[in-house]
Each structure stands twice: as structure tokens, then as C-alpha cells.
Amino acid sequence: MTYEVDPRELFTRYEGNPIIEASAFHSMVNAAFNPAAVSFEGQTLLLVRVEDRTGLSRLAVATSDDGFTDWEVELNRGIAPDLDRFEEQWGVEDPRITRDDDGYLIVYTGYSPGGPLVCLARTTDFRTFERRGVIQAPEDKDAALFPRKFGGRWALIHRPAARGSEHGAHIWLSWSPDLRHWGDSQILLPARRGAWWDADKIGLGPPPLLTEHGWLLCYHGVRVTVSGSIYRLGLALLDREDPTVVIARGNEWIFGPKTIYERSGDVPDVVFPCGWILDDDGDTIRMYYGAADSVVCVATASVRQLIDHLSRHPTLQGSEVPRLDFAQE
Ligand code: BMA
């Protein structure tokens, strides 16, 4: 299948996409998508959202030596919804993984009869998982932790929203001394309005990535059209030491549904990353994403080019920020 790739897009799709499909699992699996990603024991490890033919999702481990090929999937290794828990009664979805000192913190969406909410679990081996319970009440999702504390406190990016509200769904930041008690919540990135690609509803993609210029964020924006929603991706940059300060936010989306596997599936026109991994060269980033709520894909970009793109979009949010010159020789 050939398709037109927009040369202005900063990410390059792997030609072997999709890298994981439902058929990699057993016959009762309907879709595999929206994976978290981490380097673990010399391999790329994905925690894939696997939806079976009940409609409920679980999180299952997939591993590969090179991050592109020969995926080994293990349906029963991961987090299956605990149906005795109200917060997981309708499944677990869309995980984001953050490295902790000697383990990994996994923030994921619990789909409760009261609406989606944010749950936390911890693991050291991706075989056993210690549940830490609900950390944001419904409706809330698209959450991820920063991989370091600020002034002794953890910071969580998340997306609270009221169902049916006309006020929009925006990206927020909340703080905790112990990963249990959360507060000091504040708006981080508001959804734009009107015709914008990221109008009314936005949410974080992968966890924030530390670069020499600040924390790089990739977020999705939802454009509602007469024939459905389009999920596209944009970029923002936060201050290294104070992540409440938005240094830059791109005006244009930098990646959107183009290929047949992104444009057609259970939910057409969706690209939805929950993880990315920086290669040893310190510049190449592999972004793992769900396409059309059906399959797992990967695309690569240069972090330097992403930052360079953002350097053309400094924001005046908060204090006056001088025009930035990130471009490197
Ligand atoms: C969002 C999330 C994602 C999903 C996307 C498109 O609200 O639920 O899991 O990929 O919608 O359906």
C-alpha cells in the first residue's frame, strides 16, 4: 500500500508498521494498541493495551531486541483488570511508564462505572505488579509522572474532564509528597478553541522527556468533524526546574493519521502514543503509538529537530519569555 507522506512531518513511520496486531495474540483478542514503552533488560518492552471480544482491555507485555521486529507477546504477563475493584470493572487502558530509583511506576486509566480515572502500580520485573490504587478520581485520564521529583515532590500530568461539559478538557499538573496525596493542581496547557487542531480536548501522550532545553511534551489534540474525531499530535516544552512554566508550544500538529492503518480501524483517524524511548545516540526517539485503536506502530524523530521546531513557537504564558534560539550547529 502506498500513501503520501507529508515531508513536513517530523516523525518517520517505520516501513514495517504495524509492528503488533491482534493476530499476534489468541483469537479472542480484538485489538492491540496505545502501548507504554521502556528499555528493560537490554530489550524494548511495551505494555500494550489489549482489548478482547468482551470490549474490556488489559495491559500485556511485548518485547523485542531491536524495538522494531520479532516481537514476543505475553498476554498473561502484565496487568489484567481486577473486576472486584470498582475502578477497574470495565478494564484497564493506556499506560505510561516512568522509571523510579529501583523500579518502574505505571500510571494507567482504570475504566470504572463512574467514568475513567487514574490508577498507579509499581513493578521491578514486569511480572508482578503492586497496585497503589486510584490517584485521580473520575473523570480523569492521559496521566504520566515525571521521572524526578521537584523540591521533594512528585509531579503528575493528567487530564481531568467533566462528561458533556462545554468547558473543554485541558492538561493539568498536580503535586504529591508521597504518590498518595495529590494537590496544588494547576492548569498546564489549555485546549485551544474554535477551528484549531487541538481545540476543546487535549491529553498527554508519552511521559515528559528531559532534554537540555527542558521537558519535551508530546500531546494529542482532538478535532471534531461531521464524520468523527481526528487525533493528531503536537509538542510543548516546559522549564527544566519548574515544569509549571511553559516555554514553548507548537501551533501546528506534527503528526497525524495518514496511512491506511491509521485512517481505518475500530476508531478511524487516531494516532495515540503512550511511550517513547531515546536511543543511545541521545537524539533519535522511537515513539510507540496505537493506530485507529487497532494496532501498534512505531515512528522515529530527531529530538534536536523537534526542539528546533518548537524554538519557532515560544509562548508568552506566565512571564514574558524572550524569543528562543534552540537551533544547534
Ligand atoms: C481516547 C482514549 C484512547 C483512545 C482514543 C480514541 O479518549 O480513550 O484510549 O485511543 O480516545 O478512541
Residues whose N, C-alpha, C, O or C-beta is under 5 A from the ligand:
A	BS01	BMA	D94 V267 V270 F272 D293
